[in-house]
Amino acid sequence: MFKPLPMKQVLIQLLLDDLPQASLTLAELGSFSPNSADEYAESFPNIPGKQYRDRFQQARSRLQKIETHVQLTPPGKSLVTHVISDAELEQTNEWLGEVWERCSAYEEHFRRLTDEAHMLDQLEQALDNFSSLNIDLALLHGERLFLDLHIGMLPSTHVPQLKEAIGLADYLLFSYMENAGHTHVIIIGPKSNRENELSSVLDTAGFHALEIPPELQDEPGRIRQDLQLRRQSLDLEKQQREEAMSACADELRPTLEQCRDVLIMAEPLVAMEDAARSVGELAIITGWVPVKTLPTIEAELRRTLTHPFSITATTPTREQHSQVPTFLPTNWLTAPFSSLVKQYGIPRYGEINPTLVFAFSFIAMFGMMFGDVGHGLVIVLAAWLGRNKLNSFTPFVICAGLSATLFGVLYGSLFGYEHLFHAIWLPPLSDPLYMLSMALLWGVGFMVVISLLYIHNRLVSGELSHALFDTNGVVSITLYLSVLGGIYNLYQTGSFGVAPASMSIVTLLTLLAFKLIETHATPGERMLVATIETFETLTGYISNTLSFLRVAAFSLNHVALAIAVFTLADMMEGTGHWLMVIGGNLFILILEGAIVTIQALRLEYYEGFSRFFSGDGKEFTPLTLSLEGLK
Amino acid sequence: MNNTINQAYLKTRASVMAGQLIDATEVESYLHTPLQQLEKMFGLEGLSERGLSDAELNRTIERGLINTLMNELSILLRPLNGSARDILIYWSRKFELYNLKALIRGKLHNLPYDQIRESLHILPALISLPHEQLLRTENVPELLRQLEQTPYEGIARQARRVFEEKNESFSLDVTIDHRYYTGLLKHARACDSAEQPPLLRLIGSLIDRQNLPWLLRYRLNYMLSPTETYYLMIPSGRQLQSDLLKQLVNMQEIEQMLEALPAPLNDHLGECTNIMEVELAMGERLSYQARRCLSFSPSAVTRALAYLMLRELDLKRVFAIIQGRVLKLDEALIRQAADINTEVRHV
């Protein structure tokens, strides 16, 4: 519970034929994390399944693309598994290819319809433009004996270059309208054998010819009606296409879901990558497993594999710890806290699992800063009502609410009213200095615990000198406590005291000596860096401890806000008074609740986590039956 | 960039970095420098000892050199903001356009996934396309549909039109290049009025180098009409301006075209007899003009751009030498690939 699960590195030696089944079994168990078998590369030079992987990747990509058109139901939990052969995967891939071809054709067609609708817009505007011109439009029609005439549109950016280019073939370009990045143009030139030359350059320039109906001048209403009809037919076609696609999706869905299941079962072998190697008919799989799951894995492999195999498990040496993945076990209660720890980082293998320390201290600090029975119970109720939205974070919010309730009982506060029942401890505002000193004591305790965790983590990593002498090590914590003791003496008796003073000087000098040894630089720079770092260690402890004053400050702030709300409420009467009380309490709940959460997290991350764990561990990512790679 | 301090800083930066540019003697010396030392000089330590396949070797060297260039670009970008910053970033997009062309060509010819992937440069996220997603497309229209969801939307739309009309990779390549250089000009014109003239001169030289060999190819090899050839030219070259281009596209012989060039370009290209020589000579000319910009341009961003252009040319040559030496190719071949023999040509 306080440490990541102990892990073993396993080497499974088996026949190549059994490799797919072994991968599938390991994925079903969900407690094997593959690890590159590079050290066996000489004896087992091949990484099997290249073609299988390529096929899988293509099939998965096709399925992902198809899923943008066909919504699939999430995969069932009780999947009846079997090994997916190369042939079955190939068949699935080919079928998905055919389906994707249909979807792609649909996308392309839909795209064409959208372009056509855009063209219709352009045409409508062109016709508007032409109908207002005072020219004989009949002249723009039909073949002419001496004149080559083109009317159309092209991207505006191409117009200047095209104008100059066709000038070389004695053509002229006139633009008469610009709209949405397109320019409408008339191109005119003498009839000659250069028409092909022109049509080629027009194609390159993205020229689209526009039809000018001969009856435009006589029957503009009818033309407009035609355009309307074309637009309606376009919309109808779009709608029909969508319906056809939807019908097609309904028809294909069951088979697509089967294909998805095939890919889920094929993925474990693909996800092995270079954790599986082979030579001839022999293969190996290497990876990490939690010690407690080892017997199950062995038994399950024995049950499912048809040929003999051997499994060797070794305990990682201290030097290998940086390579070992960290498995932080969670349950429904600790899962949200574990998620927040992971937001900061993953502890290295062997280091203390900070989840419980985090959970306890966060809940306690939230309650201390937000102590109110009424507010706490509202939070609990809200979390319960919103449990479907909060999901795994429901226990987190409920715990925070219960903590606020408990401290509310200690502070004697109910929705800001402090006279409704007697405080078991004391109302914060009755003795602010006492509250501040309690917060300081909490801070000192927190810092000591954090330093002890650091010392433990360094000892686990075999870094004895750091555990003893580094910032947060034994010497530092002794220095911190002796300085605190001295300050307490000074406050109580007016003198720092010989024992704390001598202890402070000795530990300070020891720390300085260690920093001098650890710093690699020129003598002057070394002295400067070591001195600054030594004093920074001391000032860091002091300032981080003072940071915990905010715990008391927010408890006072909570009461002060309540007083402000009641003062405003007392200025009103009847409904206004109660509306103010309710509104003010909501304000406190939402605004101060958010601030207190952020402050508590800040204290955890900055004053706590940054001191004792680096967060650069590797999370245990077991093979699972899913399409999302290693989880 | 109108901040005097930033201008001074960037000029100094570019000058300091210019010390890394290699001259003819240095390039020559790389042919005989111990390979391990050469690899170390360009951040490719242990390359020859890793037993990489030819394709892996290509990718590793390319990736290393592009990384070098991108790191230097990020240093030069630091004091820049707005349009000056945009133009340097836009210039670096050319590497992603190489990828785009490789992707389109690969899809057009139905090349396998691995083969296309091996030909792609790995680039920083700032300019990189979603390669994996694009590689998984199954034909050019689908690739273009995917591209329309990226910052290369404009290029994709234009490329789609060309693909639908012409359905071949040459036209797509031309369209992409055209669009890129037009974009570069547009970015230059968006810069401060003080920066614009030197920037446009430098980009004009770059466009000249692109335009002339392609004009010769379109007219003499692909037999395109004068009209279409002119349309495919990038406007706003430095010496090859529109009137001259119009004359050139109407000519039929390479000698006639080279004679029609203005001085000193015609002197410099006078001895060329084929398109390859013209291309090399134009490359040298660009290199000469970029070096002048790097030393004397009043615009800091022009100096930075000139430095990047020169550095890219240098790194390409180094790439050719290292690659040739790791593969134990003949020295003459390496010289040819690294353009060493032509280095002494006067500009």
Boltz contact constraints between the chains, C-beta under 6 A:
constraints:
  - contact:
      token1: [A, 61]
      token2: [B, 136]
      max_distance: 6.0
  - contact:
      token1: [A, 104]
      token2: [B, 142]
      max_distance: 6.0
  - contact:
      token1: [A, 108]
      token2: [B, 141]
      max_distance: 6.0
  - contact:
      token1: [A, 161]
      token2: [B, 231]
      max_distance: 6.0
  - contact:
      token1: [A, 161]
      token2: [B, 235]
      max_distance: 6.0
  - contact:
      token1: [A, 165]
      token2: [B, 227]
      max_distance: 6.0
  - contact:
      token1: [A, 165]
      token2: [B, 230]
      max_distance: 6.0
  - contact:
      token1: [A, 165]
      token2: [B, 231]
      max_distance: 6.0
  - contact:
      token1: [A, 168]
      token2: [B, 226]
      max_distance: 6.0
  - contact:
      token1: [A, 168]
      token2: [B, 227]
      max_distance: 6.0
  - contact:
      token1: [A, 168]
      token2: [B, 230]
      max_distance: 6.0
  - contact:
      token1: [A, 169]
      token2: [B, 227]
      max_distance: 6.0
  - contact:
      token1: [A, 197]
      token2: [B, 225]
      max_distance: 6.0
  - contact:
      token1: [A, 197]
      token2: [B, 227]
      max_distance: 6.0
  - contact:
      token1: [A, 200]
      token2: [B, 228]
      max_distance: 6.0
  - contact:
      token1: [A, 201]
      token2: [B, 227]
      max_distance: 6.0
  - contact:
      token1: [A, 201]
      token2: [B, 228]
      max_distance: 6.0
  - contact:
      token1: [A, 201]
      token2: [B, 231]
      max_distance: 6.0
  - contact:
      token1: [A, 203]
      token2: [B, 165]
      max_distance: 6.0
  - contact:
      token1: [A, 206]
      token2: [B, 161]
      max_distance: 6.0
